[in-house]
Amino acid sequence: MTGRILLPALALGLFLIGIALGLAGILDEGDSITRAGIVLSTASLPPLIVWQSRKAHQKADDELATAHKAGYRLALRHVAQGLLDQDTAPPDGGARATLGGDRAALTSNRSDNTQSDEHNPAANVRRLHVIRHDPEGRKQAAQ
């Protein structure tokens, strides 16, 4: 906790002191004071850059969390209003659901492979075949 506050404050203080020394050296025509001010302000720049970078990342993370919470609340509102789950279940909970004629035919003829494509649940599935790679066979065929 102390490092998050003390280090940026120290770096900012050193930067301002370096700027003040640089300006004082320019006004008094003291080259050594001006150089010391430039070195001090330049040395304090990396911690200031790191501090500002962390601050920007924290702000982006906070904005992302705020957007996530807003989206979550919107989703909860839509669920509460019934906008997301319309017509997903029968009003009686499915207690009166029965098998239809087509469904009964599918379940009774599982072992029969002579079904038409309309009643075959796997009619749109391709059979997969193993392809073996034989690099030596190709070399022999190429020769």
C-alpha positions in Angstrom: 0.0 0.0 0.0 2.8 2.4 0.9 4.6 1.6 -2.4 1.6 2.5 -4.5 1.5 6.0 -2.9 5.0 6.7 -1.8 6.9 5.8 -5.0 4.9 7.9 -7.4 4.9 10.8 -5.0 8.7 10.6 -4.6 9.2 10.3 -8.4 6.9 13.3 -9.0 8.7 15.3 -6.3 12.1 14.5 -7.8 10.8 15.4 -11.3 9.6 18.8 -10.0 12.8 19.5 -8.1 14.8 18.6 -11.2 12.8 21.0 -13.3 13.2 23.7 -10.7 17.0 23.1 -10.5 17.2 23.2 -14.3 15.3 26.5 -14.5 17.3 28.0 -11.7 20.6 27.0 -13.5 19.4 28.5 -16.7 18.5 31.8 -15.0 21.7 32.0 -13.0 23.8 30.7 -15.9 25.1 27.8 -13.8 25.9 24.9 -16.1 26.4 22.3 -13.3 23.0 23.1 -11.7 21.3 22.9 -15.0 22.9 19.5 -15.7 22.0 18.3 -12.3 18.4 19.3 -12.8 18.3 17.6 -16.2 19.7 14.4 -14.8 17.4 14.4 -11.8 14.3 15.0 -13.9 15.4 12.4 -16.5 16.0 9.8 -13.8 12.6 10.4 -12.3 10.8 9.7 -15.7 10.8 5.9 -15.7 8.9 5.6 -12.3 6.5 8.2 -13.5 5.9 6.3 -16.7 5.3 3.1 -14.8 2.9 4.8 -12.5 0.9 6.3 -15.3 0.8 3.0 -17.2 -0.5 1.2 -14.1 -3.1 3.9 -13.6 -4.3 3.6 -17.2 -4.5 -0.2 -16.9 -6.4 0.0 -13.6 -8.9 2.5 -15.3 -9.4 0.1 -18.2 -9.9 -2.8 -15.9 -12.5 -0.8 -13.9 -14.3 0.2 -17.1 -14.4 -3.5 -18.2 -15.8 -4.5 -14.8 -18.4 -1.8 -15.1 -19.4 -3.0 -18.6 -19.5 -6.6 -17.4 -21.8 -5.7 -14.4 -24.1 -3.7 -16.7 -24.4 -6.6 -19.2 -25.1 -9.0 -16.3 -27.8 -6.7 -15.0 -29.3 -6.4 -18.5 -29.4 -10.2 -18.9 -31.0 -10.6 -15.5 -33.7 -8.0 -16.5 -34.3 -9.8 -19.7 -34.7 -13.1 -17.9 -37.1 -11.5 -15.4 -39.2 -10.1 -18.2 -39.2 -13.4 -20.0 -37.5 -12.1 -23.1 -34.8 -14.9 -23.2 -36.8 -18.0 -22.4 -40.0 -17.8 -24.5 -41.5 -21.1 -25.7 -38.8 -23.2 -24.1 -41.1 -25.6 -22.1 -44.7 -26.5 -22.2 -46.9 -24.8 -19.6 -47.6 -28.1 -17.8 -43.9 -28.9 -17.6 -44.1 -31.7 -20.2 -46.2 -34.0 -18.1 -48.6 -34.8 -21.0 -45.9 -35.3 -23.7 -46.2 -38.5 -25.6 -44.2 -40.2 -28.4 -45.5 -39.4 -31.8 -45.8 -41.9 -34.7 -42.5 -41.1 -36.2 -40.7 -41.2 -32.9 -42.2 -44.5 -32.1 -41.1 -45.9 -35.5 -37.5 -44.8 -34.8 -37.3 -46.4 -31.4 -38.9 -49.7 -32.5 -36.7 -50.2 -35.6 -33.2 -49.5 -34.2 -31.7 -52.7 -35.6 -33.4 -52.4 -39.0 -31.1 -50.8 -41.5 -33.7 -50.6 -44.3 -35.3 -47.5 -43.0 -35.8 -44.6 -45.3 -33.5 -41.5 -44.9 -36.4 -39.6 -43.5 -36.6 -41.9 -40.4 -32.9 -42.6 -40.1 -31.4 -40.2 -37.6 -27.9 -40.9 -38.9 -28.7 -40.4 -42.6 -26.8 -37.1 -42.7 -23.7 -38.5 -41.0 -20.7 -39.6 -43.2 -18.7 -42.7 -42.3 -15.1 -41.9 -41.4 -12.3 -44.1 -42.9 -8.8 -44.4 -41.5 -6.2 -43.1 -43.9 -2.8 -44.5 -43.2 0.3 -42.5 -44.2 3.0 -44.7 -45.7 6.0 -42.5 -46.8 8.0 -45.6 -48.1 5.1 -46.8 -50.3 5.0 -43.4 -52.0 8.7 -43.5 -52.6 8.5 -46.9 -54.2 5.5 -45.8 -56.3 7.4 -42.7 -57.5 10.5 -44.8 -58.6 
